[in-house]
């Protein structure tokens, strides 16, 4: 299957270009605002619409700064040490989910304290929006023809414009599905019942780590890193500890909750 020709720029005004990938970020943050606002009102939390907007803005800053710094440190540190000004060249690409997660958690601690809300109360609400943004982001990767998969002989293999002449796994779509609607459904099912604070957040950590670890077997490793520690990629080395930590924390919190009943 030949990769469909999709212009990564959906709108131009003179020298200004508006890209699908950036639009996905905007749509993800907008969706986050409305989802969190609805959940805040359902739970009668002491947060106004303006408070929710402040929360989403703070988390967005954490995602962007953390995602960029995470890519610099985890995936291409030697290059950026040699070219430090390139750290700011975000238009050239290079974002890391794991760095974005660290950034958003730090921002979450800050904004939760500022608004007088418990961190896990806020985290359990906001994490429901993460699969929406992640799913849209992976669609943006597919449109850009980047972060494609390994060579495959499966009938749905795609020939990406920058991936050579061999068909490859559309691993961006695998991630979009698993880390998007599938993960969203899991979090909604877990969050439907009243649970101890942190359970929904750590469920997200566990399942994202599991799904990302699995899909990385089909995704082409970053060329500057290749495979590490045998058959594993950097994404897997960062994701598997997420799965273990998330699963452990869910079990610990759930067990404590049962003992306190």
C-alpha positions in Angstrom: 0.0 0.0 0.0 1.5 3.3 -1.0 1.5 6.0 1.6 -1.4 8.4 0.8 -0.1 11.9 -0.2 -1.2 14.1 2.6 0.4 17.6 2.8 1.6 18.0 6.4 0.7 21.7 6.1 -3.1 22.1 6.0 -3.2 25.9 5.7 -0.8 28.7 4.5 -0.9 32.4 4.9 2.2 33.9 3.2 5.2 32.6 5.0 3.1 31.1 7.8 2.4 27.4 7.8 -0.2 25.6 9.9 0.6 21.9 10.2 -1.7 18.9 11.0 0.6 17.8 13.8 0.2 21.2 15.6 -3.5 21.1 15.0 -3.7 17.7 16.7 -2.0 19.2 19.8 -4.6 22.1 19.8 -7.5 19.7 19.4 -6.2 17.5 22.2 -5.9 20.4 24.6 -9.3 21.7 23.7 -10.8 18.3 24.3 -9.0 18.1 27.6 -10.6 21.3 28.7 -14.1 20.2 28.1 -13.6 16.7 29.5 -12.0 18.0 32.7 -14.7 20.8 33.1 -17.5 18.2 32.8 -15.9 15.9 35.3 -15.3 18.8 37.7 -18.9 19.7 37.6 -20.1 16.1 38.0 -18.0 15.8 41.1 -18.8 19.3 42.4 -15.1 20.1 42.9 -14.2 23.7 44.0 -12.9 24.7 40.6 -14.3 27.2 38.2 -14.1 27.2 34.4 -11.2 29.6 34.6 -9.4 27.3 37.1 -9.8 24.5 34.6 -8.4 26.6 31.8 -5.4 27.5 34.0 -4.9 23.8 34.8 -5.0 22.8 31.1 -2.6 25.6 30.1 -0.1 24.6 32.9 -0.3 21.0 31.8 0.2 22.0 28.1 3.3 23.9 29.0 4.6 20.9 31.0 3.9 18.6 28.0 5.7 20.8 25.5 8.7 21.6 27.6 9.1 18.2 29.0 8.5 16.5 25.7 11.2 18.5 24.0 13.8 18.2 26.8 13.0 14.5 27.1 13.8 14.0 23.4 17.0 15.9 23.8 18.1 13.9 26.8 16.8 10.4 26.0 17.1 10.2 22.3 19.8 12.5 20.9 21.9 13.9 23.8 25.2 13.8 21.9 23.9 15.8 18.9 22.4 18.5 21.1 25.5 18.8 23.2 27.4 19.5 20.0 24.6 21.8 18.7 23.0 23.4 21.8 21.0 26.0 20.0 19.2 23.3 18.1 17.4 22.5 21.4 15.1 25.4 20.5 14.5 24.3 16.9 11.2 22.6 17.7 10.0 23.1 14.2 12.5 20.4 13.1 10.7 17.8 15.2 11.7 15.8 18.2 9.3 15.2 21.1 9.4 12.5 23.7 6.2 11.1 25.4 8.2 10.1 28.5 9.7 13.5 28.8 6.3 15.1 28.3 4.9 12.8 31.1 7.6 14.0 33.5 6.8 17.6 32.5 3.1 17.2 33.0 3.4 15.5 36.4 5.7 18.4 37.6 3.2 20.9 36.3 0.4 19.0 37.9 2.0 19.2 41.3 2.5 22.9 40.9 -1.1 23.7 39.7 -2.7 21.3 42.2 -1.0 23.1 45.1 -1.9 26.5 43.6 -5.6 25.6 43.2 -5.8 23.9 46.6 -6.7 20.5 45.1 -5.1 17.1 46.0 -2.6 16.0 43.3 -4.2 12.6 42.7 -7.7 14.1 42.7 -6.5 16.3 39.8 -4.4 13.6 38.2 -7.3 11.1 38.1 -9.5 13.7 36.3 -6.9 15.0 33.9 -5.4 11.6 32.9 -8.8 10.7 31.3 -7.9 13.3 28.6 -4.5 11.8 27.9 -5.6 9.1 25.4 -7.4 11.7 23.4 -4.3 13.8 22.9 -2.1 10.8 22.4 -4.4 9.3 19.8 -4.6 12.5 17.9 -0.8 13.0 18.1 -0.2 9.5 16.6 -2.6 10.4 13.7 -0.4 13.5 13.2 2.7 11.3 13.1 1.0 9.1 10.4 0.0 12.2 8.4 3.6 13.4 8.6 4.9 9.9 7.5 7.2 9.8 10.5 7.8 7.3 13.3 6.8 4.5 10.9 7.2 0.8 11.6 9.6 -1.9 10.6 9.5 -3.7 7.3 6.6 -6.2 7.0 5.0 -8.5 4.4 1.6 -8.1 5.9 -1.1 -6.9 3.4 -1.7 -3.7 5.3 2.0 -2.7 5.1 2.5 0.9 4.0 5.3 2.3 1.8 6.2 5.6 3.5 7.9 8.3 1.5 10.9 8.5 3.8 11.0 4.8 4.6 12.5 3.3 1.5 10.7 1.0 -1.0 9.7 -1.8 1.3 6.2 -1.8 3.0 6.3 -1.1 6.7 4.0 -1.5 9.7 1.8 1.6 10.1 2.9 1.5 13.8 1.6 5.1 14.3 -2.0 3.7 13.8 -1.3 0.8 16.1 -0.4 3.3 18.8 -3.2 5.6 17.9 -5.8 2.8 18.5 -4.2 1.2 21.6 -3.1 4.4 23.3 -6.2 6.3 22.1 -9.7 4.8 22.2 -8.7 1.5 23.8 -6.9 3.2 26.7 -9.6 5.8 27.0 -12.2 3.0 27.4 -10.1 1.3 30.1 -9.8 4.5 32.1 -13.4 5.3 31.8 -14.4 1.9 33.0 -12.0 2.2 36.0 -13.1 5.7 36.8 -16.8 4.9 36.6 -16.8 3.6 40.2 -15.6 5.5 43.2 -12.0 4.4 43.8 -9.1 5.5 46.1 -7.2 8.6 44.8 -4.5 7.7 42.3 -6.0 4.4 40.9 -7.0 5.9 37.6 -3.7 7.8 37.2 -1.6 4.7 37.9 -3.9 2.6 35.7 -3.0 4.9 32.8 0.7 4.6 33.6 0.5 0.8 33.6 -1.5 0.4 30.4 0.3 3.0 28.5 3.6 1.4 29.4 2.3 -2.0 28.4 0.8 -0.9 25.0 3.9 1.2 24.1 6.2 -1.7 25.0 4.2 -4.0 22.7 3.9 -1.7 19.7 7.7 -0.9 19.9 8.3 -4.4 18.5 6.7 -3.2 15.3 8.1 0.3 15.2 11.4 1.2 13.5 13.9 2.1 16.2 15.4 5.6 16.2 18.3 5.5 13.7 20.7 7.4 16.0 20.1 4.8 18.8 19.0 1.5 17.1 18.2 -1.4 19.5 19.6 -1.4 23.0 20.2 -4.3 25.4 19.4 -6.9 22.8 16.1 -6.6 21.0 14.8 -3.6 22.9 14.4 0.0 21.9 14.8 3.1 24.0 11.0 3.5 24.0 10.7 0.0 25.5 13.4 0.6 28.1 11.4 3.7 29.2 8.0 2.1 29.0 8.4 -1.3 30.8 9.3 0.4 34.1 6.1 2.4 33.7 4.1 -0.8 33.4 5.7 -2.3 36.5 5.4 0.9 38.6 1.8 1.5 37.5 0.7 -2.0 38.2 2.4 -2.0 41.6 0.9 1.3 42.7 -2.6 0.2 41.6 -2.3 -3.0 43.7 -0.8 -1.1 46.7 -3.5 1.6 46.7 -6.3 -0.9 46.2 -5.1 -3.0 49.0 -4.8 -0.1 51.4 -8.3 1.0 50.4 -9.8 -2.4 51.2 -8.0 -2.4 54.6 -9.5 1.0 55.5 -13.1 -0.1 54.7 
